[in-house]
Every structure is written in structure tokens, then in C-alpha cells.
Amino acid sequence: MAAHLEVTYQGQPSRFTLAAIDRKRLHGYTKRVALDADGRECATAHLTRDGRFLLSAGSTADLYLNNEGDSVPRNDLVPVGGDGRALGEPTPTTGRPQEAEGPVSVEELLDCVVVRAYAVTPESLAPALQSALARGGIFRVAHRPRKGTQPAVAFLLANGHGLFLLQAEPSGFEFVGPDQIAAEVDGWADDSDDEFDFDQPERWDA
């Protein structure tokens, strides 16, 4: 089933079909296959610590345990914040028109890490949004395909190859430049008599 994105810009609605861009399909990939002495493909397995059991693929599973050691169904899990309070899970944006904010600066996009890219095919494209995208405009759109606590940050843009939606997360890093003042490390001392000072080759000529 194809995914869709509905946005509004200056009161005009647009609707797009999303297709996830697969790096393997674009560039191909290599796969390393282990063979035994007879040329047969080997399968990965895990040996238990006591050496009694060899666990092949499909013989293990993950589960969640509470403080009493009882298993907890995944549906009963509740996300919590750093203070231990339960966090609400925002609903998916699918099927609900989202406002296209912008155009935003390219720095806002560069401050994020792209986690997924979609090729966008317009089913209906508002003239105002089409014109802004053609001029190189970048728009921020809320996009959360499923329920969760992850930020719903996405950027809609266009280039010579078409329209694209970049789902992203804030990087949390601050960029530095040549004008950045170097931070001094407390307690650092230059010990010129360091026996492991490899910058003094004459010490090793004896």
C-alpha cells in the first residue's frame, strides 16, 4: 500500500505519493558468504556460554521483564522521560493535512540528520507550493508515519531529478569554525621528560 502525504500551503492543499529510496536499489550491494571445505554455504549460529547448545537463526527471541521477573507485553510498554513521568505518544500524521512551513533556511536542514528519504510524486500540487519549490525553497513538514515519540521533522524540497521528502532528526551538535576559541583543558601540563614522547627520535638513537 502506497504512503501518502497531504500538505497545505497558503491555504492551498497538495497531495503526494511517497516511495522510500533504497540505497541498495540505487547503488547495489555486496554480500559476503562463508563456505565450508565442500563449498556449502554456512549458517550463523550462537553457542551458549556453557557450550551445551547451538542456537540457529529463529531459535531466540527478545522479551521485556518487570522488576518481579514477569514478562511484559509490548503493548503495555509506556515511554517515560528523564524524570520518570509517562510521555504521551503523538498520533501518526497519515491522513491528516499538515501545514508546509517555510521556506526555511538550508542551515535548518543541515542542523539535522536525515534518517530516511522519499521520492515524492504529486497527485495534486498547489501552484503556490509548486512555484516556491521550483525556486529552490525548502519546506518543513510534520511527518510521522506511525505512532511514537520521535520528532516528526521532515523537509520537502525539489531539484532537477524531482521532489523529495527528507525525514530527519535534530543532530544536537554545534558547528565550530575558524573563529572558535579553543577550550583549555584544566590540569594539563607539558611533561618534557616523558619516556613515551615519540616526538623526540634522538632518545631512541642510543
C-alpha positions in Angstrom: 0.0 0.0 0.0 1.4 3.3 -1.1 2.1 6.0 1.6 0.7 9.5 1.1 1.5 13.0 2.3 -1.1 15.8 2.4 0.1 19.3 3.0 -1.4 22.8 2.8 0.5 25.9 1.8 -1.1 29.4 1.8 -4.5 27.7 2.2 -4.0 25.5 -0.9 -3.9 21.7 -0.5 -1.5 19.3 -2.1 -1.3 15.5 -2.0 1.8 13.4 -2.7 2.6 9.7 -3.0 5.8 8.6 -1.1 8.2 5.9 -2.2 11.1 5.2 0.1 14.5 5.4 -1.5 16.5 2.2 -1.0 20.3 2.7 -1.1 20.7 -0.9 -2.2 18.5 -0.5 -5.2 20.3 2.7 -6.2 23.9 1.6 -5.8 23.8 -2.2 -5.4 25.5 -4.1 -2.5 27.9 -6.9 -1.8 27.3 -9.9 0.4 30.0 -12.0 2.0 29.1 -15.7 2.0 31.0 -18.1 4.2 31.6 -21.6 2.7 32.9 -24.8 4.2 35.6 -27.0 2.8 33.0 -28.6 0.4 31.7 -25.3 -0.9 28.5 -25.4 1.1 27.1 -22.1 2.5 27.5 -21.8 6.3 24.7 -20.5 8.5 25.3 -18.3 11.6 24.6 -19.8 15.0 25.3 -18.9 18.6 26.9 -21.2 21.1 25.7 -20.8 24.7 28.3 -20.0 27.3 28.3 -23.5 28.8 28.9 -25.0 25.3 25.8 -27.2 25.6 23.6 -25.7 22.9 24.0 -24.3 19.4 21.3 -21.8 18.6 20.5 -21.3 14.9 18.5 -18.5 13.4 14.9 -18.3 14.6 15.6 -20.1 17.9 15.9 -17.0 20.1 13.6 -14.1 21.0 13.5 -10.9 22.9 11.2 -10.1 25.8 10.7 -7.4 28.4 10.7 -8.2 32.1 9.4 -6.2 35.1 11.1 -6.0 38.5 9.4 -9.3 39.5 10.8 -11.1 36.5 7.5 -11.5 34.7 7.3 -10.8 31.0 5.6 -7.6 29.9 3.6 -7.4 26.6 5.0 -4.9 24.2 1.6 -3.1 24.0 1.8 -2.4 27.8 5.1 -0.5 27.5 4.9 3.2 28.1 7.6 5.7 27.1 8.9 7.9 30.0 11.0 11.0 30.2 14.2 11.6 32.2 12.1 12.5 35.3 10.2 9.2 35.1 6.9 10.6 34.0 5.0 9.0 31.3 5.2 10.7 27.9 2.2 10.9 25.6 2.7 9.3 22.2 1.7 11.6 19.4 -0.6 10.1 16.7 0.6 9.5 13.2 0.2 12.3 10.7 -1.0 10.0 8.0 -4.4 11.0 6.5 -4.3 14.5 8.2 -3.2 17.5 6.2 0.0 19.2 7.6 1.0 22.8 7.1 4.1 23.3 5.0 6.2 25.8 6.9 8.7 27.9 5.1 10.6 28.4 3.0 13.2 27.7 5.7 17.0 28.2 5.5 19.3 25.4 4.3 21.0 25.7 7.7 17.9 24.4 9.4 18.1 21.3 7.2 21.9 20.9 7.8 21.3 21.0 11.6 19.5 17.7 11.3 20.5 14.1 10.5 18.5 12.6 7.6 17.2 9.2 8.7 15.0 8.4 5.6 14.5 9.8 2.2 11.4 9.5 0.0 10.8 10.2 -3.7 7.7 12.3 -3.9 5.2 12.0 -6.8 2.5 14.8 -6.7 -1.1 13.7 -7.2 -2.2 17.3 -6.9 0.2 20.2 -6.4 -0.9 23.7 -5.5 0.5 26.4 -7.8 1.9 28.4 -4.9 3.8 25.5 -3.5 5.0 24.3 -6.9 6.4 27.8 -7.7 8.2 28.0 -4.4 9.8 24.6 -4.8 10.9 25.4 -8.3 12.7 28.4 -6.9 14.7 26.2 -4.5 12.5 26.6 -1.5 12.8 24.1 1.4 9.7 23.5 3.5 9.4 21.9 6.9 6.5 19.4 7.2 5.4 17.3 10.1 5.6 13.7 9.1 5.1 10.8 11.5 4.1 7.6 9.6 3.4 5.7 12.8 2.7 6.4 16.5 5.9 7.2 18.5 7.8 9.7 20.5 10.4 10.5 17.8 10.4 14.1 16.4 8.1 14.4 13.3 10.6 16.6 11.4 10.7 16.3 7.6 11.7 18.6 4.8 10.1 18.9 1.4 12.3 20.1 -1.5 12.9 19.7 -5.2 15.9 19.5 -7.6 16.5 18.6 -11.2 15.5 15.0 -10.5 12.2 15.6 -8.9 10.6 16.1 -5.5 11.9 14.6 -2.3 10.9 14.4 1.4 13.7 14.0 3.9 12.7 12.7 7.3 15.2 14.0 9.8 16.1 14.3 13.5 17.9 17.2 15.2 21.6 16.4 15.3 22.2 18.1 18.7 25.7 19.2 17.5 27.0 22.8 17.5 29.2 23.6 14.5 32.5 25.4 15.0 34.6 27.5 12.7 38.0 29.2 12.5 36.8 32.0 14.9 36.0 29.4 17.6 38.1 30.0 20.7 39.9 26.8 21.8 38.8 25.5 25.1 41.7 24.9 27.6 41.8 21.6 29.5 42.3 22.1 33.2 45.1 20.2 34.7 47.1 19.7 31.5 50.9 20.0 31.9 53.6 19.6 29.4 56.0 17.0 30.7 59.1 17.3 28.5 60.7 14.2 30.3 58.0 11.8 29.2 59.6 8.5 28.4 56.9 7.8 25.9 57.5 11.1 24.0 57.8 9.8 20.4 58.3 13.3 19.1 62.0 13.1 20.2 63.6 10.5 18.0 67.1 11.2 19.4 66.0 9.4 22.6 65.9 6.2 20.7 69.2 6.5 18.8 71.4 5.3 21.6 
